[in-house]
Amino acid sequence: MHAVCLNPVLRKSSLNSFPALPGLDLSKMDHSNSIVLDSINEGVFTVGLDWRIQSFNSAAERITGISRKDAIGRNCSDVFHAEICEKECAIKRCLESGKPVVNSTAHIITNRGLRLPIRVSAAALKDAKGNVLGGVETFQDLSQIEALRKELQKTHCFEDIVGRSPIMQGLFEILPQIAESSSTVLIEGPSGTGKELFARAIHRLSPRKKKNFVAINCAALPDTLLESELFGHKAGAFTDARRDKPGRFVLAEGGTIFLDEIGDISPALQVRLLRVLQERTVEPLGSVDTVPINVRVVAATNRNLKELVASKKFREDLYYRIRIVHLELPELRKRREDIPLLVEHIISKFNRLQGKSVSGLSPEALERIMCHDYPGNIRELENMIEQAFVLCRGSQIELHHLPPELRPETAHKTAANFGSMTLKAMEKRMIEETLSRLGGSRRKAAKELGIDPSTLFRKMKEMKIEFPENDGRNAKKSFLH
């Protein structure tokens, strides 16, 4: 159900709800007007120029938990407790701009102390001569919609990882099995695909979850410093080593160590790391004693280690030691159906961090977001949304809030896969690609797309999508190498 949007100039012909009379006093509306307001399923209240509430319908009573008798005559901010009242009051915005506010999102606190998500619209109240008499605001309780959204999100979210594509669902399925073991894991994937998120998920799902998760970027430190960070050192081992320092392996005792960008370590350090993995002991710099360790190792790289082994830049014995379990993460452009879900997840995150109530992207902005190839993958997408948040002052991210490379004048350069397509055409392409990946199974495709099989069948007929001969029942895909 959509929130009611009231016209800024409310004339007598508009359902006779607000008679267009000079000096209109909405607190003295007749019985028929009250019946009209009370028949509306959304909350409605009106205020005069003194910001005191003049009318308050039954849906407003139900949603806020405040009676009409207690509301009328009071300042609206004393009744309508929303986080937007302080800085982003919807009525104030429309009175200042002269334009109605439509479908802005916010939260209110009811008289029972409950925090409810709502959708708000507001407009100015004017008489027949165009004089502003006050404002009207409508609001819809979104708590049920929010609950349904969260239930749906659970099926598409694993720990902090979001995805509904077949490849991501396959990874979600095997992750708990990987976590149960103590085997070393190698995660390969381009930069920005979420390798550390997967490493943390493995740790949180494992029997080691109560111990430390220790991460280190092997490409960020020179060899001598990295060796000291990994294995520790004794006082006097080198200049400025004034006291003993435990290494990351020791700090991760009983838990998990995450070796990011392992493909960048030098041959000399590769030898030392191989010995640690084989003997399960570390030898701090400047010490002749070894320290036993009980640590689960998860390594990651954005490079192709198999090619590095072939070119003699990475030790083959170390490669097979860290590649006991192998996960390969896909580029974002290979899982485009996850983009809307990721956008929603990222927007929710920035709403919490920045105290905003951005509801989402306009259709035009979403189209541009879907067209981009994302060489920086999910990290690039998140940066784009963050930039849009900085520029967005309303309830929805529009096309002009996006980075320059996604705006119309340059967007054709990045739309290689989708081209200039309408949302309808994009929907058709997504259905076709999903059916193709799933071997023609309409049941699986409907589940992945989050729609009923009958809805998929109807859309395929409307869009004239060819029905595949193969039903896809035997189609399988392996995600664990």
Order of alpha helices (4+ residues) and beta strands (2+ residues): alpha-beta-beta-alpha-alpha-alpha-alpha-alpha-beta-beta-beta-alpha-beta-beta-alpha-beta-alpha-beta-alpha-beta-beta-alpha-beta-alpha-beta-beta-beta-alpha-alpha-beta-alpha-beta-alpha-alpha-beta-alpha-alpha-alpha-alpha
